[in-house]
Each structure stands twice: as C-alpha cells, then as structure tokens.
Amino acid sequence: MPEDIRITDLLEPELNEFQRAAQAYGDSLELDFTVDGILEDARRATGLDDFGPDDYLERLGLLVDEWSNDDGLTGIGRLTLWNKLTLFARNRLLIQDHLRRHPAVHDVSIERPIIVAGLPRSGTTHLLNLLAADSRKHSLPLWESYEPLPMPGESPLADGTDPRYARCAQQWEAIQKTAPFLPAMHPLDPDHIHEELELMGPDFASYNFEWLALSPRWRDHYYAHDQTPHYAYMKTVLQILQSKRGPGRWVLKCPQHLEQLPVLLRTFPDATIAITHRDPVSVIQSAVTMLAYGQRNGRKKVEARRLIEYWSDRVEHLLRACVRDRPAIPEAQSIDVPFHEFMADDLAMVEKIYEKAGDPMGGETRAELRAFLDDHPRGKYGRVIYDLAGDFGVDPDELRERFAFYFEAFPVRRETS
C-alpha cells in the first residue's frame, strides 16, 4: 500500500543535509539578475543574437524587476528564477533561428487537438498523462517542454540519449533530494507529460510565472493584456515540434485555459475541450501545501497566509471566468469532467472524451491506457495528508462560501470538511 506522508514541518522547515548545502551554494552566488545579464547569457550559450520582435522586453523587464527586488528569496530561490528566465531566453533565440531557417513551419496544421482545461490539482495532470498513453497521439514530455529545440551543435550522448533529456533527468534527481515529498504531489520526471503553457515561456508570457514565485505585479499585467498573441506563439512552437514528428492529433492541457477559453478556441477552433471540475477548497488545500513545501528552499520563511490569500483569489478568478465563458463553447466540442466521476472510473471518462472528439477507443488503445494505469498506480510515490485547518488555520467550510457561484453552475461534489 502507498505510504501516507504527513509533512510535520511544513511551515517551520527542518532542512536536510542536501537542502542546507543547496542553500549555502545559492548564498555564495552573485547573479547578474538584469534584463541585459539574462539576454547576454543566452547569446553566449547559443551563439545567436536575434530574439525576434522586441515586445517581450516589457514582460521580461517586469519579471526581472519584481523578482530581483524580492528580499524574501533565498540565494537558491533567486538562482532558480534566474535559471528559468535564462532558459526561456535561450529557447527564444533557438525558436527564432529555426523559424528564420524553416519558414514553412508556419504552414503546419495543428488539427483537432484534445485539450484539457480545469483548475490546478483537479485531475488535469492525470487525465493528460492517461490520454498521452495513446500511441496515436502527440504529446509534450517534460524534457521537450523545457527545451523544445536542441542547442546548436549538440549531439546525442554516447548511449544515444538526447542531452536535453539527460539535463531534465539530472534536475529530477536534484528535486528528489531538495524536495523529497514533491514526487507524491506532482512528479517531474523527464517522461512526465507536461503543459504546453511552458511553450509560452520564451515569449515571457502565461500565468506559469505565478507558480514559480508569488508575483502580484506580474498577475495584474497578465490580467490587463489580451493573451491571444502568446497563444499564437505557443501554437507556433507546437508547429515546430509537429514538423519533426509528422501528422498526428495532439493532447494538451493547462489550468490557465480555464480563464482563457475564448482565446483557446480562437487559437484551436476545431479543438475538443474537456473541462475538469473539483471542489475548489480541495484544490486550494493541495496547491498551497505543495507551494508551501517548495518555499522551504526558495524563501527565507514559509509565507502561509500569503499563499492562502493569493491562491484563493487566483482560483476564484479562474472559476468566475469559466462560469462566464463555458456556455460559449459549442456543445459538440466540449465535455465536463467531474472529478469524483473521473476518479471513480478514469477509463470510462476517457472513453466519453474520445466519443466527443470523434475518436472511438479501440481495443489496442484501451490496452495501452490500462498498461499506463497499471504502471502508474495512484499514490505511487506516497499519499500526502493535506490539512487546511491544521496547517493553515483555515476553516474549509468558511472558505467554500466564496465559491457558491461555482457549485451552483456545475455538479461539483464537496470534499474537504
């Protein structure tokens, strides 16, 4: 049976030896945490210098200003954020260079994708990875989402491994030492199927940055701007990937889509959209526990109250947009996925999604999905015990009251009490 995990030092961390060493290493670094420093690092690493249209500079500048002036970050927290921005800058150079050399990429057709939208921590990851077990489908493994194109002149390793895969595997090994309970909450192994939202990173766009650090200024900028250009950028990177793989139907997912449904449908007008629904209190409980656990490495102290306030507001924004925009998605292209029904019989729910998508599940596909489930049992890395009241001092029923509008709109089952 999977091990139950109770994180007893969630808010007052007791660091292990590896975590202390990582903290000391981060504190020893002096980073050029400026826009110029990040771009110069990318130029030096790739040997390229064309970043394409310069509208990204405003967004990168905002992130640099908000994060570099955050005195609550540890040295390793600053390094993590700096590494993410430099990675995106390198990827932007590589993408721009590829488009310059292969303009026909823009003519590649992304047809009839199956896209999962829904709150974070609402079964979207499990649903995506289950769909991706269908060998007929295109999907985005974590290693490729982090580095969609190889570095110039890079060759496979001696054993044939793609260096990008190897780098992702090394990161996964480090994560399991710095955050040993994270795999039980959200695995990040190289083969894990990830969100296409990562492909907006080189455009310095998306709500993904809010998961890396509490970023209210970034959030407000994101709210104030039409996300259509960034969805188009993401689609272009998918076109690059498909040009290398050949024709196929993509399975994609991202919680951000929940508040961008009109933009999503304009970007992929023939998509089938599956929308997961779960008790938002359980979602918040799970999300803030995971983020609080991560803060033991990235921040000087765990900011429990701030996490609760930020993500309660964020989840409400996602859900109000969903309630507003869900009716506009054609019935023939959409299906609601109640969390309790999906957990009760995940294969049956996938079959319903395939029927909606006009892609009936055959025996071979069913066998592939069953094999995935057998190899990835729930709680494979253990089961984290979540306790919103005990850990955060929040009454689940009181918090749930602010989401009455959502329970009235969808058949969501209350979970946490």
C-alpha positions as CSV (number, residue, x, y, z in Angstrom):
1,M,0.0,0.0,0.0
2,P,1.2,3.6,-0.7
3,E,2.8,5.3,2.3
4,D,0.9,8.1,3.9
5,I,3.0,11.3,4.2
6,R,2.4,13.9,6.8
7,I,4.7,16.9,6.4
8,T,5.1,17.8,10.0
9,D,7.5,20.7,9.4
10,L,5.6,22.3,6.6
11,L,5.5,25.8,8.0
12,E,8.7,25.6,10.1
13,P,11.1,23.6,7.9
14,E,13.8,21.4,9.3
15,L,16.2,21.2,6.3
16,N,18.1,18.0,5.4
17,E,21.8,17.9,4.6
18,F,21.3,18.3,0.9
19,Q,18.9,21.2,1.4
20,R,21.3,23.0,3.6
21,A,24.1,22.5,1.1
22,A,21.9,23.9,-1.7
23,Q,21.1,26.9,0.5
24,A,24.8,27.6,1.1
25,Y,25.6,27.2,-2.6
26,G,22.9,29.7,-3.6
27,D,24.0,32.2,-1.0
28,S,27.6,32.1,-2.4
29,L,26.5,33.2,-5.9
30,E,26.4,36.6,-7.4
31,L,24.0,36.7,-10.3
32,D,23.5,39.4,-12.9
33,F,19.8,39.5,-12.4
34,T,19.1,42.1,-15.0
35,V,17.5,42.0,-18.4
36,D,20.9,42.7,-20.1
37,G,22.5,40.0,-18.0
38,I,19.9,37.4,-18.9
39,L,20.0,38.2,-22.6
40,E,23.8,38.2,-22.7
41,D,23.8,34.8,-21.0
42,A,21.5,33.4,-23.7
43,R,23.6,34.9,-26.5
44,R,26.8,33.4,-25.1
45,A,25.2,30.0,-24.6
46,T,23.7,29.7,-28.1
47,G,26.0,31.9,-30.3
48,L,22.8,33.5,-31.6
49,D,21.6,37.1,-31.2
50,D,18.2,37.5,-32.9
51,F,15.4,37.4,-30.3
52,G,12.7,38.4,-32.8
53,P,10.1,41.1,-32.1
54,D,11.1,43.1,-29.0
55,D,7.7,43.3,-27.3
56,Y,8.9,40.6,-25.0
57,L,11.2,43.1,-23.3
58,E,8.5,44.8,-21.3
59,R,7.3,41.4,-19.9
60,L,10.8,40.2,-19.2
61,G,11.7,43.6,-17.6
62,L,8.6,43.3,-15.3
63,L,9.6,39.8,-14.1
64,V,13.2,40.8,-13.5
65,D,12.2,43.9,-11.5
66,E,9.6,42.1,-9.4
67,W,11.8,39.0,-8.7
68,S,15.2,40.7,-8.3
69,N,13.8,43.1,-5.7
70,D,12.1,40.3,-3.7
71,D,14.2,40.3,-0.5
72,G,12.3,37.2,0.8
73,L,14.0,34.9,-1.7
74,T,16.9,32.7,-0.6
75,G,20.0,32.6,-2.8
76,I,18.8,29.2,-4.3
77,G,15.4,30.8,-4.9
78,R,17.0,33.6,-6.8
79,L,19.1,31.1,-8.8
80,T,16.0,29.0,-9.7
81,L,14.2,32.1,-11.0
82,W,17.2,33.4,-12.9
83,N,17.8,29.9,-14.4
84,K,14.2,29.8,-15.7
85,L,14.5,33.2,-17.3
86,T,17.8,32.4,-19.0
87,L,16.4,29.1,-20.2
88,F,13.5,30.9,-21.8
89,A,15.8,33.5,-23.4
90,R,17.9,30.7,-24.9
91,N,14.8,29.0,-26.2
92,R,13.6,32.2,-27.7
93,L,16.8,32.6,-29.7
94,L,16.6,28.9,-30.8
95,I,13.0,29.2,-31.9
96,Q,13.6,32.5,-33.8
97,D,16.6,30.9,-35.6
98,H,14.6,27.8,-36.5
99,L,11.7,30.0,-37.9
100,R,14.2,32.0,-39.9
101,R,15.6,28.9,-41.5
102,H,12.4,27.0,-41.8
103,P,9.6,29.4,-42.6
104,A,7.3,26.6,-43.9
105,V,6.8,25.7,-40.3
106,H,4.0,28.3,-40.2
107,D,2.1,26.2,-42.7
108,V,2.0,23.1,-40.5
109,S,-1.6,22.4,-39.5
110,I,-2.5,21.6,-35.8
111,E,-5.8,19.7,-36.3
112,R,-8.5,18.7,-33.9
113,P,-6.4,18.7,-30.7
114,I,-8.0,17.3,-27.5
115,I,-7.3,19.9,-24.8
116,V,-7.8,19.5,-21.0
117,A,-8.7,22.6,-19.0
118,G,-9.6,22.8,-15.3
119,L,-8.3,24.0,-12.0
120,P,-4.8,23.0,-11.0
121,R,-4.9,20.0,-8.7
122,S,-8.2,18.9,-10.2
123,G,-7.1,15.8,-12.1
124,T,-5.9,17.6,-15.2
125,T,-2.4,16.1,-15.0
126,H,-3.6,12.5,-14.6
127,L,-6.1,12.9,-17.4
128,L,-3.5,14.4,-19.7
129,N,-1.0,11.6,-19.0
130,L,-3.6,9.0,-19.5
131,L,-4.6,10.4,-22.8
132,A,-1.0,10.6,-23.8
133,A,-0.6,6.9,-23.2
134,D,-2.4,6.5,-26.5
135,S,0.4,6.0,-29.0
136,R,-1.6,7.5,-31.8
137,K,-1.5,10.9,-30.1
138,H,1.2,13.6,-30.0
139,S,2.0,14.9,-26.5
140,L,4.6,17.0,-24.8
141,P,7.0,15.3,-22.4
142,L,8.5,17.4,-19.7
143,W,12.1,17.3,-21.1
144,E,10.8,18.6,-24.5
145,S,8.6,21.3,-23.0
146,Y,11.7,22.7,-21.2
147,E,13.9,22.6,-24.3
148,P,11.8,22.2,-27.5
149,L,14.9,22.7,-29.7
150,P,18.4,21.4,-29.1
151,M,21.4,23.7,-28.5
152,P,23.5,24.4,-31.7
153,G,25.9,21.6,-32.5
154,E,24.7,19.4,-29.7
155,S,24.9,15.6,-30.5
156,P,23.3,12.6,-28.7
157,L,25.3,11.3,-25.8
158,A,27.3,8.1,-26.2
159,D,24.4,5.9,-25.2
160,G,22.1,7.8,-27.7
161,T,20.3,9.9,-25.1
162,D,19.2,13.4,-26.1
163,P,21.2,15.8,-24.0
164,R,18.0,17.7,-23.2
165,Y,16.5,14.5,-21.7
166,A,19.7,14.0,-19.7
167,R,19.6,17.5,-18.3
168,C,15.9,17.1,-17.3
169,A,16.8,13.8,-15.6
170,Q,19.5,15.5,-13.6
171,Q,17.1,18.1,-12.5
172,W,14.7,15.4,-11.4
173,E,17.4,13.7,-9.3
174,A,18.2,17.1,-7.6
175,I,14.5,17.8,-7.0
176,Q,14.1,14.4,-5.2
177,K,16.9,15.5,-2.9
178,T,15.9,19.1,-2.3
179,A,12.1,18.3,-2.1
180,P,11.8,14.6,-1.4
181,F,8.0,14.7,-0.9
182,L,7.3,16.6,-4.2
183,P,7.0,13.4,-6.3
184,A,4.0,12.4,-4.2
185,M,2.3,15.7,-5.1
186,H,3.5,16.4,-8.7
187,P,6.1,14.1,-10.4
188,L,8.5,15.9,-12.7
189,D,10.4,13.1,-14.3
190,P,11.5,13.6,-17.9
191,D,8.8,11.4,-19.4
192,H,6.0,13.1,-17.5
193,I,3.6,14.7,-19.9
194,H,3.6,18.4,-19.3
195,E,1.7,21.6,-20.1
196,E,2.0,23.4,-23.4
197,L,2.0,26.5,-21.3
198,E,5.7,26.0,-21.0
199,L,6.0,26.9,-24.7
200,M,4.8,30.4,-23.9
201,G,7.8,30.9,-21.6
202,P,10.1,32.0,-24.4
203,D,7.6,34.8,-25.1
204,F,7.7,35.6,-21.4
205,A,4.0,35.1,-21.1
206,S,1.5,33.0,-19.1
207,Y,0.4,32.5,-15.5
208,N,3.1,29.9,-15.1
209,F,5.4,32.5,-13.5
210,E,3.0,32.8,-10.6
211,W,3.7,29.2,-9.7
212,L,7.4,29.9,-9.6
213,A,7.0,32.8,-7.1
214,L,4.2,34.9,-5.7
215,S,4.1,37.6,-8.4
216,P,1.1,40.1,-7.9
217,R,2.6,42.7,-10.3
218,W,3.0,40.0,-13.0
219,R,-0.5,38.7,-12.3
220,D,-2.0,42.2,-12.8
221,H,-0.1,42.7,-16.0
222,Y,-1.3,39.3,-17.3
223,Y,-4.9,40.2,-16.4
224,A,-4.7,43.5,-18.2
225,H,-3.4,42.1,-21.6
226,D,-5.0,40.0,-24.3
227,Q,-3.3,36.6,-24.3
228,T,-4.1,35.9,-27.9
229,P,-0.5,36.7,-29.2
230,H,1.0,34.4,-26.6
231,Y,-1.3,31.5,-27.5
232,A,-0.3,32.1,-31.1
233,Y,3.4,31.9,-30.1
234,M,2.7,28.6,-28.3
235,K,0.9,27.2,-31.3
236,T,3.9,28.1,-33.5
237,V,6.2,26.1,-31.2
238,L,3.8,23.2,-31.5
239,Q,4.0,23.5,-35.3
240,I,7.8,23.3,-35.0
241,L,7.5,20.1,-33.0
242,Q,4.9,18.6,-35.3
243,S,7.1,19.4,-38.3
244,K,9.6,17.0,-36.9
245,R,7.1,14.3,-35.9
246,G,4.7,14.3,-38.8
247,P,0.9,14.4,-38.8
248,G,-0.9,13.5,-35.6
249,R,-3.5,14.6,-33.1
250,W,-2.3,16.5,-30.0
251,V,-3.4,16.0,-26.5
252,L,-2.8,19.1,-24.4
253,K,-3.7,20.7,-21.1
254,C,-3.3,23.7,-18.9
255,P,-5.3,25.2,-16.0
256,Q,-4.8,28.7,-17.4
257,H,-7.1,27.8,-20.3
258,L,-10.0,27.9,-17.8
259,E,-9.8,31.7,-17.8
260,Q,-8.8,31.9,-21.4
261,L,-11.5,29.8,-23.1
262,P,-12.4,32.3,-25.9
263,V,-8.7,32.7,-26.7
264,L,-8.1,29.0,-26.6
265,L,-11.0,28.4,-29.0
266,R,-9.8,31.1,-31.4
267,T,-6.3,29.5,-31.4
268,F,-7.6,26.0,-31.9
269,P,-11.1,26.4,-33.5
270,D,-11.6,22.7,-34.1
271,A,-10.4,21.5,-30.6
272,T,-12.3,19.2,-28.3
273,I,-12.1,20.8,-24.8
274,A,-12.5,18.6,-21.7
275,I,-13.1,20.7,-18.5
276,T,-12.4,19.2,-15.2
277,H,-14.4,20.3,-12.1
278,R,-13.4,19.8,-8.5
279,D,-14.2,21.3,-5.1
280,P,-12.1,24.5,-5.2
281,V,-11.3,24.2,-1.4
282,S,-9.6,20.8,-2.1
283,V,-7.8,22.5,-5.0
284,I,-6.5,25.3,-2.8
285,Q,-5.6,23.0,0.0
286,S,-3.5,20.9,-2.3
287,A,-1.9,23.8,-4.2
288,V,-0.9,25.8,-1.1
289,T,0.5,22.7,0.6
290,M,2.7,22.0,-2.4
291,L,3.8,25.6,-2.7
292,A,4.5,26.0,1.0
293,Y,6.6,22.8,0.8
294,G,8.6,24.3,-2.0
295,Q,9.2,27.6,-0.2
296,R,11.5,25.8,2.3
297,N,14.1,26.0,-0.4
298,G,13.2,29.2,-2.3
299,R,12.2,31.6,0.5
300,K,13.7,32.6,3.8
301,K,10.4,31.7,5.6
302,V,7.2,30.0,4.5
303,E,4.5,32.6,3.9
304,A,1.4,30.5,4.7
305,R,-1.1,33.3,5.0
306,R,0.1,35.0,1.8
307,L,-0.2,31.7,-0.1
308,I,-3.8,31.2,1.1
309,E,-4.9,34.7,0.2
310,Y,-3.1,34.7,-3.2
311,W,-4.3,31.4,-4.4
312,S,-7.8,31.7,-3.1
313,D,-8.2,34.9,-5.1
314,R,-6.5,33.2,-8.1
315,V,-8.8,30.2,-8.1
316,E,-11.8,32.4,-7.8
317,H,-10.6,34.4,-10.9
318,L,-10.2,31.2,-12.8
319,L,-13.7,29.9,-11.8
320,R,-15.5,33.1,-12.5
321,A,-14.1,33.2,-16.0
322,C,-15.1,29.6,-16.5
323,V,-18.7,30.2,-15.4
324,R,-18.8,33.2,-17.7
325,D,-17.3,31.6,-20.8
326,R,-18.2,27.9,-20.6
327,P,-21.6,28.4,-22.3
328,A,-19.9,29.9,-25.4
329,I,-18.0,26.6,-26.2
330,P,-20.1,24.6,-28.7
331,E,-21.6,21.5,-27.0
332,A,-20.3,19.4,-29.9
333,Q,-16.7,20.3,-28.9
334,S,-16.8,20.2,-25.1
335,I,-17.3,17.9,-22.2
336,D,-17.4,18.5,-18.5
337,V,-15.4,16.1,-16.3
338,P,-16.5,16.0,-12.7
339,F,-13.5,15.0,-10.5
340,H,-15.4,12.4,-8.5
341,E,-16.6,10.7,-11.6
342,F,-13.2,10.7,-13.2
343,M,-11.6,9.2,-10.0
344,A,-14.3,6.5,-9.8
345,D,-13.6,5.3,-13.4
346,D,-10.9,7.1,-15.3
347,L,-11.0,4.8,-18.3
348,A,-14.8,5.3,-18.7
349,M,-14.3,9.1,-18.6
350,V,-11.6,8.9,-21.3
351,E,-13.9,6.9,-23.4
352,K,-16.5,9.6,-23.1
353,I,-14.0,12.2,-24.1
354,Y,-12.9,10.2,-27.1
355,E,-16.6,9.8,-28.2
356,K,-17.0,13.6,-28.0
357,A,-13.8,14.0,-30.0
358,G,-15.0,11.6,-32.7
359,D,-12.2,9.2,-32.0
360,P,-13.6,6.0,-30.6
361,M,-11.4,4.0,-28.3
362,G,-10.4,0.7,-29.8
363,G,-9.1,-2.4,-28.1
364,E,-5.4,-1.6,-28.7
365,T,-5.8,1.9,-27.3
366,R,-7.7,0.6,-24.3
367,A,-4.8,-1.8,-23.6
368,E,-2.3,1.0,-23.8
369,L,-4.2,3.1,-21.3
370,R,-4.7,0.1,-19.0
371,A,-1.0,-0.6,-19.1
372,F,-0.3,3.0,-18.2
373,L,-2.6,2.8,-15.2
374,D,-1.0,-0.5,-14.0
375,D,2.4,1.1,-14.2
376,H,1.3,4.4,-12.6
377,P,-0.9,3.5,-9.6
378,R,-2.3,6.3,-7.6
379,G,0.0,7.1,-4.7
380,K,3.0,5.6,-6.5
381,Y,5.3,8.0,-4.6
382,G,3.1,8.0,-1.4
383,R,0.0,9.9,-0.4
384,V,0.4,13.3,1.2
385,I,-2.0,14.1,4.0
386,Y,-3.5,17.6,3.4
387,D,-4.9,19.6,6.3
388,L,-6.1,23.0,5.5
389,A,-7.3,23.7,9.0
390,G,-4.4,22.1,10.9
391,D,-1.6,23.5,8.7
392,F,-3.0,26.9,7.6
393,G,-5.7,27.7,10.2
394,V,-8.4,27.9,7.6
395,D,-11.9,26.6,8.0
396,P,-12.8,24.7,4.8
397,D,-16.5,25.4,5.0
398,E,-15.9,29.2,5.5
399,L,-13.6,29.3,2.5
400,R,-16.1,27.3,0.4
401,E,-18.7,30.0,0.8
402,R,-16.9,32.3,-1.6
403,F,-17.3,29.7,-4.3
404,A,-21.1,29.2,-4.1
405,F,-21.4,30.6,-7.6
406,Y,-19.3,27.7,-8.9
407,F,-21.2,25.0,-7.1
408,E,-24.5,26.4,-8.5
409,A,-23.1,26.3,-12.0
410,F,-21.6,22.8,-12.1
411,P,-22.2,19.4,-10.4
412,V,-19.2,19.6,-8.1
413,R,-19.0,17.4,-5.1
414,R,-17.8,18.9,-1.8
415,E,-14.8,17.1,-0.5
416,T,-12.9,18.8,2.4
417,S,-14.7,19.5,5.6
